[in-house]
């Protein structure tokens, strides 16, 4: 309890802050993923922000700071399935180059998979 080290994240207040921050990132993704699938299409705000939030969660959680939380692995796997189904079903309508399409999908899969690996611990 209290302070356990000299780092920026080594006390209860920092842990509470980190818990609130990761909780907000998770809540935003959960809301986007449970809403209208149009909202997570590749050219929509949440279609861009969901992977950003997931990568931020990964960056924070891999530090093993007290207070950083992740969703359950089953939740992340479900998000991955839903997100990629929307992405795969709509990306061609934006007429990306084949190289971009392939590279971007690889990044998206990696983003979900690296978070899923951490959540499985």
N, C-alpha and C positions, 0 to 999 in steps of 0.2 A: 504494500500500500504506500501511497505517497510518491516518493521519488526513488528510483532504483538505479539511476545512472546519470551521467552528465550530458547525454544526447538530447536533441530537441524533442524526441518522442519517448523519453524515459521517465514520465511521471503520469499520474492519474488524469490530470487535466488534458494533457496531450492525447492520451488514450481515448478519453471521452470525445475530444475533437475529431480524432481520426475515425472513431466509430460513427459519429454523426456524418462525417464526410463520405465515408464508404457507404453508409446507409442511404444517403441521398443519391449517390451514383447508381446503386442497386435499384432503388425505388423508381428512378427515372427510366431505367432500362425495362423494369417490370411493367411499368405503365405503358411504355411505347410498344412492348411486345404483346400486350393484352388488348391493345386498341385496334383500330381499323388498320389492316395491313397496308393500305395506301400510305400511311404515315411513315412506314419504314422502307419505302421504295428508295432506290439508290440516289435519286435527285431530291428527296425530301429531307427536311431538317433531321428527324430522328433516324433516317436511313444513314446519315453521316455520323450523328452523335452517338448512337448506340455502340458502334465499334470503338469510338474514342473513349467512352465511359468504361468499356470492358478493358481496354489497354491501360487506362489509368488504374483501375482496380488491380490488374496484374502487377503493375509497377509498385503499387503500395503494398500489396499482400506478399510479394516475394521478399520484401524487406523483413518480414516477420515481426513487424511492430505490434505491440499490444494494442488492441482496439480495432485493427483492420479486420473487416469481415468480408466474407464471400458468400454468394448464394450456394445452395446445395448443388452438387454435381448434376443431379437430374434436371434441375432448373436450367443450368447452363446448356446442357445437351438439348433440352427442349427449345431454348432460345435459338441455338445454332440451327436447328432443323427449320424452325419457322422463318428465321431471318434469311437463310440461304434459299429457301423456297421462294420467298418474295423476290430476292435479288435475282435468282436464276430466271424467274418468270417475267421480269421487267427490264433487265439491263439491256437486252438487245434493242428495245424500243428507243433507247437513247443513242443508238448507233456508235458504240465505242469501237475503237480499233480492236482487232483480235488480241493483240499483245496486251493492251490495257485490261481487257476483259479477263484474260488468263492470269495476269499478274495481280490484279485487284482481288479476284476470287481466292487466290493463294494466300494473300494477306488476310482476308476475312476469315478463312478457315484457320489459319495460324492464330489469329486473335482469339477466337473461341477456344481452340484446342489448348493453348497455353494457360488460359484461365481455368479450363476444365481440369487440366493436370494439377494445378495448384490446389484446386478445391478438393480433389481426390486425395491430396496430401501424401 
